[in-house]
Every structure is written in C-alpha cells, then in structure tokens.
C-alpha cells in the first residue's frame, strides 16, 4: 500500500449548510428522496414537488435549502458520488495486500462492476442526462478524477508499472463499468459469452497492461 489517504468528497458551493441535527436529518431525507426518484424514474421524474411528496418535506423547505431544482440536483449528485467514492476506495483498501495478482485484479473488477451497476439509473442520469449541465459535469469529473488518480497510484505501486500503464488499466476497468451503465450487457455481449469468461479475459487483459515491460 502507498499510505495515501482517499480523497474527500467536495462540498457543493452556494448551498445553505444545515447546522442543527434536525436540519441535517431533514436534508438527508430530501436528498435520499431525490436519489430514489432518479433511480426509479430518471432525470425526467425529478421535481421539487416530487421530492416533497417522496420525503414528506414541504416545497418551501426544499426551496429554502437548495434554491431550486438545479441546486437540489447538484447536492444530490455530490451526496451520491461522495458515497460511491467512499465505498469504492474503502472497499478496495483491503484488497491491495492480496498476494495473488490474479485474485486482486478479479476482486477489483468485481468491485468496479458492482459500484457502477448497483444504482445504474442514477449513474445514467448524472453521466448522460446531466452531462449538458456545466455544474453537474464539473463536479462529477472532479470527484471521479480524484478517485481515479488515487486508484491508479495504488495500481502502479502494487504492480511496479509505469503511471501510463496504471492509468490505462484503470481506464479499461472504468470503461467496462460505464458500458454497463449506458446499455444492458445483454445488448453488447456476443452470444456464448458467460460472466465468468468475461471476467477471466478482462483480468488477463489488465494483467498484460500492468506487467512491467523489459
């Protein structure tokens, strides 16, 4: 392990910070409701009124806390990606000490695919529908890049490879996970491919990238 600390989630700017416990709990309900709607209905289903119904918090309280739907979306994305990054990095921390490189890579592949597909609809909302929004795009890129840099540095230290090789391996894993977010795997996987075979060959490809060249 490199001893580096996982990057912390960034706080959205321009939002009122809830100071009291009751206010924080109310904000949590609002954001949980927003993410539940995004998961169920996508970006089209998200409105202040829908979040009010889902959370039991008044429209006025939502406008007071977030300003408008856009402010709510920025805060919901921050909460979602912050939780994803924390899960991603904290879970991977225990994997770096594994002796078998094949097992390590297989576990990392499983982690990437799980993190990106457990809440596929929310990822899709922020990565695709939200891409045209400069604030959502900048916040998403910033948080994921911090995590990518941290992850690639661990790959480089663990396999003794170049920064370019580590970054490429991360991009391969990230790209495969994003593909599953953007489309159903049954639409992009050739007939006869099993999940086990896919995982096996992906690990082989990653190992080939990460092994130092003479």
Buried (B, 14 or more C-beta within 10 A) or exposed (E): EEEEEBBEBBEBEEBEEBEEEEBEEBBEBBBBBBBBBBBEEBBEEBBBEBBBEBBEBEEEBBBEBBBEBEBBBBBBBBBBBBEBBBBBBEBBEEBBEBEEBEEBBBBBBEBBBEBBEEBBBBBBBBBEBBEEBEBBBEBBEEBBEBBBBBBBBBBBBBBEBEEEBBBBBBBBBBEBBBEBBEEEBEEEBEEEEEEEEBBBEBBEBBBEBBEEEE
